[in-house]
């Protein structure tokens, strides 16, 4: 029995949500993935407390599960829960690839740029970070808006002297520009860069490889699935088939290879809250290798990922609105109001210098909107300097059929 069949057998016997799905969709063979319907992000959002497998809801109430929250590029916040042993098993798959392909150990010193700064005041020149455990420097980049703060950041990185970066492309680009502008040397120990979270352009890839003179790999993952694919030294983006299964038949039927629909994935390890045929929301195309790659025998690789573009909003020569900061504002609010917020969208009108945050709730929860609005405005004012000439508005919408076209994260209206 394959890993996929084992997971499908498990949910058909131990998960009431999927048992109901089998009946509703007339699935005659639960071990045949092609018979399963697509699970949408909206369905996940609406049913997240009904999707626990047998025995795991008690662990949820006792706070014994790991929560992974996603409120990023789609604008539809969701939570996925893992049993810790399954989470560690999922992480181990990627760590083994890092070691085999790039000589990276879990105890090597590295920098990640994903630290939240909830309820932290923006102090302009400061850099918010922590070192815990001793081999990991975690930095918040949402509050780093000025060039002087980036200069402070590279001093902190240099003192820490990491072996590798786990970094978003837009932050990587900022670091390179700062190193060039200040004429400072890169960390002596740096030996590897791993990009994550958004699209990596060919130009930035080449610039980073030449500037740092180290190998660079792109990791494609999500909060819902953990790691999905990983780039080998031959620059092939291999699917991590021990962690996930991509339903290629479903993708092709949906027009995926013609860039019309998104990748459909089943997680093979998360038994607490399984995701079967989940619509990830990213547009992905595949290629078949003509010859076997020495790093992975699977000949199907990802050749194109679309739908993850994070753009900074440039206000003037000295200041940019950081997309990570906007996501953090919403994450902070969603942590407070949870299920009430169904989706959100940021739109920047450059001609009017107006940033609008659209919040969707059900009509039954509209009474909460004034409180949500105050929370978002308060968080925004804490993070954005008062002298920035941008009008910030929080508005309500009942659904996505507004005059403003729904985009992945930030639409800059020229």
N, C-alpha and C positions, 0 to 999 in steps of 0.2 A: 504494500500500500504506500502510495506517495505521500509526501507531507501535505499536499493539497487535499487529497482524499481523506487523510486522517483528520484534518481540520473540518471538512464538510461533514464527516461522520460525527464528529464531536458536537457541532452545533445542532445537527439534526436530532441528537439524543439528549442534549444538556442545555439548550437555550430556547426559552419559550418564544422569544421574538422571531427566531428563525423557524421554529416549528410552525408558527402561525403563517409565516411567509411561504413555507412549503405547501400548505393547504390553499392559501389565497391564490397562488400562481400555478397550482396544479403540477408541481414538480414530482415526477414519477421516479426519478433516480437522483436522490440527494447528492450522490458522489459525482455527478456530472455537472461541472461548473457552468456549462453552456445553458443549462436549464434555469439557472438562477437569475433573477432580475437585478438590475443595477440599483445600488443603494445610493441615494443622492445625499448631498450635504444637508439639505433641508430635512430629510427623513432622519438623519443622524441627530440633528439638533432637536427635533420634536420627540424622538424616542430614546434619548440617551439614558434615561433612568429605567427603561424597560428592556435594555439590551444586555444586561448582565447574565452570564451563564450561571448554572446552578452553584450555589454556595458563595458566589462572589458579591452578592448584594449585601450580605452581612459584613463582609470585609470592607465594602464601601462605607457602610454606616459606622464602622469602627476605625475608619481612616487608615486602613491597611493597604490601600491601593495607591499607585502613582497616577496622578492626574497630568495629562498633557493637554494644554489649552491652545487652541488655534483661533486667532481673530485677525489673521493677516490679510493676504492678498485678495481673498474672496469677499471680505466684508461680512461674512456670516459666521459668527462665533460658535465653536463647538468644543466639547470636552470629550476626551477619550481616556479610559482608565485601564491600567495594566497591573497585573500581579508583578511584584518586584522580581521574582525569579525569571519570569518571561521577558521582562524588560532588560535584565542583565544578559540573558541569552541572546536577545536581539542585538544588543550593543556589541557583544563578543564577536559576532559575524563581521562587523565592520572593522573592529580592532585587529582581527586576524589578517584582514586584507591590508591594513595599514602596515603591519609588521612585515608581511610577506613581500609586499610590493615596494615599500619605501623605507623600511627599517625603523618604523616609529613604534615605540613602546608606550603603554598607558602611563608609565611613571616619568616620561620625558616632560620637560618644561615646555608649556605652550600657553598662548594667549587666545582667549575667546572674547567676542565683542557683543555679548548678549545679556549683560547684567541689567536688570530692571532698576529703575530709580523712582519707585512710587513714593509720592509725598516728599520729594526732594526738591528744594529750591534751586533754580538755575543761578549759579554764581559767576557766570560768564567765563572766567579764567580757570575755574577748577575742573578737575577730572575725577569722576566718581569711579572707584575701582576697589577690588579686594583680592587678596591672595589667600585662597582657601579651597583645597589643600595647598600645601607649599609648592607644588609643581604647576599650579594653574593660576594664571593672572586673568581675572574676569573684569572686563571694562564695560561701562555704560557709554554708548556713543550717542544716545539720543540728546544729551545735554551739551555735547561738544559742537558748538556752532561757529566759533571763531578760529582763525588760523593760529592764534597764540595758544589756544587750548590744545590744538593738534600738536603744536611744538612741545607742549608739556607732556602730552601723551607719548611721543616717541622717546622722550627722556626717561619716562617710567618704564617703557618697554626695554630700552637699552640697559637700564639698571637690572631688570629682571633677567635679561639675556636668554630668551626662549629658544628652543630648538625648532618650533614650528608655530604657524598661525592657523587658527580656525576662524575664517573671516568672510564677511559679506563683500562682494565685489566693490560696492560704492565706498566702503571703508578702506579697502585695499587701495583704491585709486587715490583717496585722500592722503593715505600714508605715504605713497610714492611721491605725490606732489610736495608734501611737507619735507620729506628727506631731500628732495632736489632743491627746494627753495632755501633750506637752512644749510645745505651742504654737509649734513651730518651723516655719519656712517651707519649702516644697518647693523643689527645685532650680530656679534661674532659667531654665535652658536647656530644661527638660523640655517636650517637645512631642508625645509619643506614648507609648502603653503597649501592649505586646503580651503577652497572657496565653497560657500554654502548659502542657500537662502534666496538667491535670485539669479538672473541670467548673467553669465560671464561672457563678455564680448571677446571675439578673437583678438582685437587690438589690445585690450587690457591684459589678456592672458600673455601675449607676447611681451608686452611692456614689463609685466611683473617678473616673468622668467628671466629676461635680460637684466633687469635692475637688481634683483636679489641673487641671481645666478644660482637658483635652486629649482628642483622639480616642483611642478604645480599640478594638483589634481582637483577636479570638481566632484563634490558629493551632492547627489540629488536625494532629498528626503523630505519628510513632512512630520508635523506633530502627530498626525493620526497614525502614520505607518512607521515612523522612525526612519531608518535608512532604506532607500529604494534602489539606487544605483550608484556606482563608484567608478571613477576613471582610473584605468591602469596606465603604466608607463608608456604604453603604445598609443595612448590617447583614445582608447575605446571605453565608452561608458557602459560597463557591464551591469546587468540587472543582478541584484543580490537575491538569487533564487532560493537561498536557505531562509530568507526572511519574508519575502513577498512572492506572490504569483500574479503575473499580468495576464489578464484575459484577452489575448490577442484577437481571438475570434470576435468577441464583443466589440473591441476597439475598431476592427476593420468594418464591422457592420455599422458602426456609428460614424464612419467616415473619418476616423482618426488620421489615417495616413494622408488624407487630403486636407489635413489641418482644420477640421470642422468640429471635432469633439475631443473630449479629454480622456486621459488614461484611466483605465478601470483596473483596480488592484484588490487582491485579497491578502490580508495579513495571515501568515502561517504560524505565528507564535503567540498572539494575544488571545488567550482563552477567556480572560475575565470579561472582555467586551469585544468580541470578534467583529471584524469588518469584512463582509463577503461581497465581492463585486462592487467595491466602493468607487464612486466617481471622484477622483482626486481633484479635478478642476484644472489641471495643467494640460496644455496641448503638447503632445509628445509624438514624435515620429521614430520609426525603427528602421534599421538596416540589417541585412544579412552579410556577415563577413564572408569573403571569398575563400579565405584560408583560416585555419584554426589559430586563435591568438595564444601565445605561449603562457599567458597569465590566467586565461579562463577558457574552458573548452566550449562554453555556450556560444553559438555563432550569432545570436540575436543581440544587438546593441542599440542603445538610444543614440540617435543621430541629431535630434533636434528637440529642444525644450522651449516652449513659448508660454507667455502668460505670467511671468514673474519679473516685472520691471519696476524697480524702485527709483523714482526720480526725486532729486532735491529741488525744492522751489526756491529759486534765486530771487531774493528780495532786493538786494543792492550789492555793491561790490564787496561788502564786508560780511554779509549775513545770508545764510540759506536756511530754509525750513527743512529740517531733517525728517525723512519719512519714518525712520525708526521712532522718533519722538512722537509722531502722530499715532502710530500703532500702540505705543506705550500709554498714551493718554486714554485710548479706548480700552486697552487691557485693564488699566486701573479702574475705569468706570464699570466694565463688565464684571470684574471681581466683586464690585459692590452691589450691582443690580442683577447680575446673572441672567436668568431666563427672560427677563423683560425685554432686553434688547435683541431683536431678531436679526438685524443687519445694520451696517453703517457704510457711509461713503464720504470721502473728502473730495471736494472740488475747489480748485483755485482759479479764480477769474483774474488773469494778469492785468487786463485793461482797467479793472476797478480795484485792483489790489485787495481782493476779498477772498477769504478762505471760508468755505461753507462746509459744515459737517451735517450730513443728513442722517437722521436716526429713524429706523423703522421699528415700530411696536405694533402689537395687535390693538384693535380698537378698545378691547377690554382693559388694556394696560396703559392707555393714553394718559390717565390721571397721574402716572409716574413721570411723564415727560418733563414737567418743570423741574423736578428734582434731578433728573438725569442731565438736563441742560446746565443746571448750576454746577453739578459735579464736573462735567467736561470743561466748562469755562474756568472753574477754579484750577483744575489741573493744567490747563493751557496757560493761564496767567503765571503759574509757578515756573513753567519751563521756558516760556518765551519772554525775552527782555521787553520791558514796557516801552522802550523807545523804537521798537520795530513798527514801521508804518503799514500794518496789515489789519484790515477790519475782519474780525472773526465772528461768524454767526453759526448758531446751532439751530437747525430746523427739523421739523417732524415730517415723516412720510408714512403712509399706511402700507404702501407696497412699492415695488421697484419700477412701476410704469410711470415715472416722472418725466418731466421735460428734459431733464439732464440724463444723458445716456449712461448706463451703468458701466463702470470700468473696473479694472482689477484692483487698483489701490488709489492712485492719485492721477486725476486727469488735469493736465495743464491746458487751460483754454486760452488759445492765443488771440 
